[in-house]
């Protein structure tokens, strides 16, 4: 297939969306698909208000149309509901080219955290954006059901995977964590208000709290929680070595659709602690034995009291998590993605032709 991928999230951003895209593009090319990318680095950009590390394309519509005309894709995958995403959506509708979208980010919840406005105010925008999409990719069945309730139909499962050659229990431990008071409680991800890191960092617990990642909230959190260790962004072997060194992985977010970092930690043999909300429930499960309660040993603990979840997770056998983490395979995820694109190409009246 000739596939165009239009995204407002791209390098040098470091997050689950970008990492998923990079891996998926690599896998698609290896399977012989022709991939064209529409990304922010192809346009004049400006910092996103309130989040200077993310740069948004300025007035990308004309440039996006030129690039898509040149690529002449059979199908377009639109990753984000940003300026590039809206521009690509408009081109697809005007040209009658089938396209798919993804619900990677709970934008209504994130916007509510940042603005103080109810998330309900933002859902109509999400419905409008995704309505003409032939396939709306979601990472979990729970999210698929929620979008159906919200009036966003056509959802198709597209899970997440890990690089098993990188994320595994055997290997070096990060040297910066070698002599710290234990237990080592690690959180990895974007350091931003919607990640709810205060709920983790404010806990009065023995040991050392460690944060890997960067973002607009980092300076303020470092000032408020001087006992915590902030390592900044890590990738590759350095990130894997940080996972391996930890005693528990803490995922305090209440708004993630999945949480790629959770399965990376699991693959490194580290149990996960979090709240019983979508994302952790879909990976860890209410009782810690997976979402379908089929695992022989618990791989994490969820509780409305995060300290209780951490305490229970610390009592689990660490390496029990590794086989479950390895089960999240990128080949299977790519199969799901290709199936969704093929569905968009099936004959029939395209949804894009009837929606503006």
N, C-alpha and C positions, 0 to 999 in steps of 0.2 A: 504493500500500500504506500501511497504518497501521503504522508501525514504531516500536517503543520501543527505545532504546539505553541500556543500563545500564552504567555505568563508574565505577570507583574512581579512574581517572586523568582529571583535568580541570584546567582553568585554576584558579589561576594557575601550575600546573605547566608547565614548558617542556621538552618532550621529543617524540620522534618519534611516540609513541602519541597524545598530545593533538593534535599538529599534523595527524596523519592523520585523526583524528576530526573536527576542526573543518572540514577541507577536504571530507571525505566528507559531513557533514551539509549543508554549503553546496550541494554538487552534488546531493544527493538532493532537497533542497527545490526547487532549480531545475528538477528533472524532475517536480515535482508530487506527490512523496510527502509524507505527513503524518508528521512526526517528533516524538516525545516523548522527553525526556531524563530519566534518573535519574542524578544526579551528586552528589558529596559536599557541595556547597554547599547542598543541600536538607536536610541533617541536622546534628545536633551532631557535631563532629569532634574528633579528638585527633591529635597528631603521631605519625607512624609511628616506632616505636622504632628509633633509630640513623639516622633520616633525617627531621629535623624539618620540612624543606621540604615533605614530602608529608603531607597530613592525611587520615586514614581516618575514614569514617563510624562512629559508635558505635551499636551495636545498631540497624541500619537496617531490620530485617526487616519490622516492622509498617508503617513509613512507606513502604517500598518496595512492599508489597502494596497499600496504599491508592492510591498513585500509579499503579500498573499497572492496578488495577481501574478507575480513572477514565479512563486512556488507552485501555483496551480494545483493545490492539494485535492485529493479525493475526499478527505475528511479532515476536519480541524478539531483539535482538542483544546479547549479553553480552560485554563487552570484556575484563574483568579477573577474575582469580581472587581477588578481595578480598571484603570484607564485603558490598558492594552486589552484586557478581557472584554470590556464593553465595545471597543473599536473592532475587535475580531468578530464579535457577535453580530455587529451591524453589517460587516462585510458578508458574513455567511448568509444572513437573512436576505440581503440585496442580491446576492449571486445564486441563491438557492442551493448552497453547498451544505451538506449535513455536518453537524458539529455535536460534540459532546462537551459536557462541563464536569467539574468536580466540586464537591462540597468538602474542601479540606479544612476550612476554618469556620468556627462558629462566630461569624462576623457579628450577628446581632448581640451575642453575649459579650464579645470583646468591646464593641461599641458602647454597650451599656456601662461596662466597667470604666471606660475612659470618659464618658460624657455625663453619666448620671441619669441618662434618659432610659426609659424602659426598653428592654430588648424587643418587645412587641412592636415598637415603632419602626424597627428596621426589617422585620420579616416581609412586608410587602415588596421591598426592593429585591430581596432574595427570590421571591416568587416570580417577579417580572424577569429577572436575569435568567433564571434556569428554565422557565416555562417552554421556550422553543427548542431546548436541547433534546436531541434524540435519545441520549443516555446521560444520566446524572450519576457520576461515580461517587460512591460512599464507601467508607472503610469497614463499616460494621452493619449487621442486621438491625441493631437498635437504632442507628442513625437513619437507616432506610425507612424504618417504621415511623420515626419522628418526622421525617420530611414528608411522608405521605399524609400524616396528620396535619402538617403545615400547608398542605396543598401543592407540594412539589412532587410530581409523579415521575415515573420513568427511571427510578434509582436502580443502579446495578452495582453489585459488590465488587470492590477492588481493594484487597487487603494490603498489608505491608510485609516487607521481608527484612532480613538481616544478612550481612556479609559474613558467612560462617567462617571464612578464612581469616577474618579479623576479630570478630567478636566470639570468643571462646574462653573457657576458664584457665587454660594453660598458657602462661606467658608472664612477662615482666609486670610488676606493679609500679605505678607511677612514683618516682623517687620523692616528690614533694609530699607524699602521704605516708612516708615510711615510719616516722617517729612521732606521729600525732597520738594524743590520747584516744583510746578506743572506747566505744565502737565508732567506726567511721560511717557517717550518714551522708550520702551523696545525692545531690539533685543536679540534673543536667537539662539544659534547655535555654530558651530565650529568657533573659532577665528583664521582665516587663510586668506591669501591674496585673495583667490578666492571668499571669501564671500563679498568683496566690502564694508567692514565696514567703511572705510574712508569716503565714500559718505554720510553716516549717521552722523558720529562723527564730521565731519568738518562743519556741518550746524550751522549757527548762529541763534539759536532759543531760546526763553525763555523756562524755565523748566529744567528738568534733563534727561540726556541720560544715560541709564542703559544697560549693556551688561552682559548676562548670557552665560557662556560657557568658554571653554579653547582651547588652540591651540598655534601654533608657533608664531603667530603674537601678542599675548596678551601683552607681555612685551613692545614691541615697541609702540603699540597703547596706553597703559597706560601712557607711557612717553610723547607721543605727545598730548594726550588729557586728561590732569589731572583733568578736571572738570567732566569727565564722571565717573560713578560708575561701576566698574568691580566686579561682584559677584562670578566669577568662575563657575564651573559646579554645577548645581542643578538637582535634580530628584525627582520623586514622589510628595508628598504634598508640599515640599519646592518649586518645580518648578511651580506647579499649583498656589500657593499663590503669586508668583512673577507675573504670568500672571494677576491674579485678581486685583492686586494692580495698574497695569498700566492703563494709559488713552488711549494709542495707541500702537500697535505692529508694529515695523518697520522692513521690510524685504528688505534689500538693494541688495541682491544677484542678479546677472545677469546670473548665470550659473546653478542654481538648476533645477533638472528635476521635482520636485514637491514642497517640502517644508512642511514637517510634522509639523513643529513648527507653521505654519500659522493656520492650522486647530485646533491645541491645543489652540492657543490664541483665535480663534473664539469661540470655545466651552466654553471658560471661559468668553465670553461676551465682548471681546476686538476687536475693529475694526482694520483692517490691512492697512498699507500704504506701497507701493512699486513701483517699476518701471513696465511699461507695457511690460513685457517679459514673455516667457514661465515659467511656475511655478505660479507666481502671476496671469497671465491671465487665467490659468486653474483652479484656486481656487476662486479668487476674481471676475474675469471678467473685461472687459474693462471699463464698467460703474459702477462697484462695486456691481452689482446685480447678481453675479454668472456667470459662463462661458456661460450659455445659457440665461442670462438676465431675469431670471424668478422670482427672489426674490422680494418680495413686498418692502422691505427696503434695502438700501445699507448696506453692511457689511465691506466695505473698499473703498479705493481710490487708483488709479494708475495714475502716471504722470511721464513724463520724467524729471520734476523738483520735486525731492523728497520732498523738503520743501512744495511745493504746495500739494502733496499727503498727507503729514502728517497733514497739516492745514485742508484739507477737511475731513480726517478721524476723526479728533478731534471733528468735528461738528456733527458726527453721533450719534444716540442713541446706547449706548454701548450694552445693552442686546439684541438688534436686531440680533446680530451676533450668539448668543448662539444656537438657534435651528438649524441653518445651520451647525454650527460646529459639533453638535451632529449627524447630518445625515451621517457623515463619519463613517461607522460601520465596525468593524473588522470581524464580521461574514460574511458579504457580500464580504469583501476583501478575506477572506479565501475560500469562494465559488469560486471566480475567480481564485485563485491560484490552487486549486484542479482541476478545469476544465482544466487549462493549462497543468497540469501533466497528466491528463487522455488523453488529446489530444496527448501528446508525446507517450503514450502507445498504441495508435491505430495501428492496423495492417498496414503494408505497408513497403516499403523499407526505412530504417532509414537514415536520412540525414547524420548521423555520419559515415556511412559506405562509403560514397563517398567523404568525405572531410578530409583533413589532416591539 
